[in-house]
Amino acid sequence: MVKKRKKKNAITLLALVITIVIMLLLAGIAIQMTMGENGLIAKSVQAQKEQAKVELYDTAKLSYATLNAKALENGQPSPQVELALATTEFTNKYNIVGDDVTDKKGTIIDTKENVLKAIMGEIPGSTTTGGSVTPSTTPVPSTPAESWPKTVAGVTIPEEEKNDMIIKIKVIDAKAKIYFSTFDGKIIDYGTGNHTERADGVEFYNGEHIIKISKFERLSLEDKKEGDYEVEILQWGKITGNPLNDFEIHNVSKVYEPELDKVPVMYRNAKFTEIPEWLFSKKVTSEDMSKFHNCPGLTSIPEGLFKNNVNAKYFTDAFYGCTGLTSIPEGLFNNNVKAESFWSAFNGCTGLTSIPEGLFKNNVNAVNFTDTFRGCPGLTSIPEGLFNNNVNAKNFTSTFYGCTGLTSIPEGLFNNNVNVKYFTYTFYGCTGLTSIPGGLFKNNANATGFDYTFESCTGLTSIPEELFNNNVKAERFWGAFNGCTGLTSIPEGLFDNNVNATGLGNAFKGCTGLTSIPERIIEFGKKVKEKGGIVSSMFYGCTSASNYNSIPNYLK
């Protein structure tokens, strides 16, 4: 009986073990089906990723279709494919992070290259949404292939003229004289059957004229105010052989295709009111950027204008004299990390009323801010963090020259610019300033030049004694406060630490409000002269000072 019971228990135990093993196997299979590499969860996640890609591709293709439709409507060529990633409908949903495209939570969906391929129909299941695109092994940036002959602004251009520059001139007056020069004696076809290798003034009568210029390297198309006319750029053509090629074209009213790479253009007195955001899209290797010179009709700048110009170094005169501009987009220079110079970038933009604080935040290699906002009287303030990231900046000459609307300077404006050498003319003629923050130059230990820094700041009534305390290397203070008629006194210890000073000429010339001249300042002038420095006319015209007659004649 006992044996039978034991045998029965053994059988029961074995059955239990087998059942457990089977259950474990089934559980493992279930887990594998759910959690494994090909499990339900993985497949669900993968499906979500694929769906996200589909939505990404659809959005990108729709963006490009919209751009292409607008271009066709305006008689322009199909835009570059990459511009689809800069539209509002695309950027509202996605971000470009390096070479990847992410959603707004930062999740990577696909590569930028694949998205561009999808737009072009190079990824299986994708079809291009507008414009014929030529596949390439390097699709970024990509340009839709042109078909010949092509028609631009009602003008048919045959394939044999694809390397010619073709422009349309619209003479508004009864006639106009236009001055052409290609500098290298190439061929100009004036559309009248006449060809020349060089020209001076050419007369055109009221109406439209198609001009073709071939085999050229440089071009000037100048208006000497002998009749009103407009210029439309239908095709830029092709330039080779001259690394210094550039264009200067007056009275441009419309451009139908992106500029050539490595060919800076000066648009002088342009008649357009807006700049196409794609205008510089081909300038991917250009270092010297094009300029808008005295274009009063411009009222705004597209934020993505320079986004493809990752090798750009020089933004000299970028918007010189564009008096109609009232604002600058904060992200204008975001992609221009190699930028070195913003010389006169917004010089004479009298309509500007503000500067975005992050305008130069990515321009860590910038060294030159000469004349950047010179002659912008509409500016009433400067954001304190404007130059925070420009640690390599060396030159702030005339940066805010003539900004008469400024009423104050933020104390930390130059805090991070430890390599600056020149503050020459920086705030010249800022008549609205009433004071200078004492710590304005406290971190600029390498500065050597303070010539004319506050000249003609007639609203200043005082100077902080510690202003130049940390500028031990400073050598020149020529005309630093020349013409500051509102000053009534000079702090005794203003130059106590400036032991390397060699130039004080005209430093306080014309400060007619001074009531006295401190003895330590007079002694400092004497020491500089004894060391061979120049102090002539240091206090010229300061006749209201009670001790003016007693100071050495060479200081008068």
Secondary structure, DSSP 8 states (H G I E B T S, - for coil): -HHHHHHHHHHHHHHHHHHHHHHHHHHHHHHHHHHSTTSHHHHHHHHHHHHHHHHHHHHHHHHHHHHHHHHHHTT-----GGGGGGSHHHHTTEEEETTEEEETT--EEEEHHHHHHHHHT-STT----SS-B---SS-SS--B---SSEEETTEEE-GGGTTSEEEEEEEEEEEEEEEEE-SS--EEE-SSS-EES--SEEEEEEEEEEEEEES-S-EEEEE-SSS-EEEEEEE-----S-TT--EEEESEEEE-S---TT--EEEES---SS--TTTTTT-SS-SB--EEES-TT-----TTTTTT-TT--B-TTTTTT-TT-----TTTTTT-TT--B-TTTTTT-TT-----TTTTTT-TT--B-TTTTTT-TT-----TTTTTT-TT--B-TTTTTT-TT-----TTTTTT-TT--B-TTTTTT-TT-----TTTTTT-TT--B-TTTTTT-TT-----TTTTTT-TT--B-TTTTTT-TT-----TTTTTT-TT--B-TTTTTT-TT-S---HHHHHHHHHHHHTT-B-TTTTTT-TTSTTGGGS-GGG-
